[in-house]
Amino acid sequence: MGELPPQVQNLVAQLQQIQQQLQAVTSQKMQIEAMLKETEEALQEAQNSSNDTPIFKVAGSILVKVNKEKVIQELQEKKETYDIRIKTLQRQEERLKERLTDLQKKIQSMLTPQAG
């Protein structure tokens, strides 16, 4: 088939860049989903614990006894933050997938006349 036209080479480079961005966004989303799951489990444990059960929080390399209501509030805020971040990453992921599909179609249409 020979050398690709410069315009197609440019589109292929853009395609590769978007694939890398998509991979990074997907990876980041998976990490935050894992942190969200961990936070939800901690929140459930804190909410289900009796009022006389001590709750400890990691602070650097030590554990510190904390107030149950304060910990529940912190975990709920953290959960909300993770939820928002995941939604943002999902929108970003969808946009990147759309751009990827559009570029693939463009490249295909530019290469199709050469095949005949």
C-alpha positions in Angstrom: 0.0 0.0 0.0 3.0 2.3 0.4 3.3 5.5 2.5 0.2 6.9 4.2 -0.7 10.5 3.2 0.4 13.1 5.8 -3.3 13.9 6.7 -3.9 10.2 7.5 -0.7 10.0 9.5 -1.8 13.0 11.5 -5.2 11.4 12.2 -3.5 8.1 13.2 -1.3 10.1 15.7 -4.4 11.7 17.1 -6.0 8.3 17.4 -3.1 6.9 19.3 -3.1 10.0 21.6 -6.8 9.6 22.4 -6.3 5.8 23.1 -3.6 6.7 25.6 -5.9 9.3 27.2 -8.7 6.8 27.3 -6.5 4.2 29.0 -5.4 6.8 31.6 -9.0 7.9 32.4 -10.2 4.3 32.6 -7.3 3.4 35.0 -8.0 6.4 37.1 -11.7 5.6 37.3 -10.9 2.0 38.4 -8.7 3.3 41.2 -11.3 5.7 42.4 -14.0 3.0 42.2 -11.8 0.8 44.5 -11.4 3.7 46.9 -15.1 4.3 46.9 -15.8 0.7 47.6 -13.4 0.8 50.5 -15.0 4.0 51.8 -18.5 2.5 51.6 -17.4 -0.6 53.5 -15.8 1.6 56.2 -18.9 3.8 56.4 -21.2 0.8 56.7 -19.0 -0.7 59.5 -19.0 2.7 61.4 -22.8 3.1 61.0 -23.4 -0.5 62.2 -21.1 -0.3 65.2 -22.6 0.2 68.6 -22.1 3.6 70.3 -19.7 2.1 72.9 -17.5 0.4 70.3 -14.3 2.5 69.9 -13.5 3.6 66.4 -9.9 4.3 65.4 -8.5 6.2 62.4 -5.1 5.9 60.8 -3.1 9.1 61.3 0.4 8.6 59.7 1.8 5.6 61.4 -0.5 5.6 64.4 -4.1 4.8 65.2 -6.1 7.5 66.9 -9.5 7.0 68.7 -12.1 9.2 67.0 -15.7 10.2 67.5 -18.2 8.0 65.7 -20.3 10.8 64.3 -17.3 12.7 63.1 -15.9 9.6 61.3 -19.3 8.9 59.7 -19.5 12.5 58.4 -16.0 12.4 57.0 -16.7 9.1 55.3 -19.9 10.4 53.8 -18.1 13.4 52.4 -15.4 11.3 51.0 -18.0 9.0 49.4 -19.7 12.0 47.8 -16.4 13.3 46.5 -15.6 9.9 44.9 -19.1 9.6 43.4 -18.7 13.0 41.7 -15.2 12.2 40.5 -16.3 8.9 39.0 -19.2 10.6 37.2 -16.8 13.2 35.8 -14.4 10.4 34.6 -17.3 8.5 33.1 -18.3 11.6 31.0 -14.7 12.1 30.0 -14.4 8.4 29.1 -17.6 8.6 26.9 -16.3 11.7 25.1 -13.0 10.1 24.4 -14.7 6.9 23.1 -16.8 9.1 20.8 -13.8 10.9 19.5 -12.0 7.6 19.0 -14.9 6.2 17.0 -15.1 9.4 14.9 -11.4 9.3 14.1 -11.5 5.6 13.2 -14.4 6.3 10.7 -12.5 9.3 9.3 -9.3 7.3 8.8 -11.3 4.4 7.3 -13.1 6.7 4.8 -9.8 8.3 3.8 -8.2 4.9 3.2 -11.2 3.2 1.4 -10.7 5.0 -2.0 -7.1 3.8 -2.0 -8.1 0.2 -1.7 -10.0 0.2 -4.9 
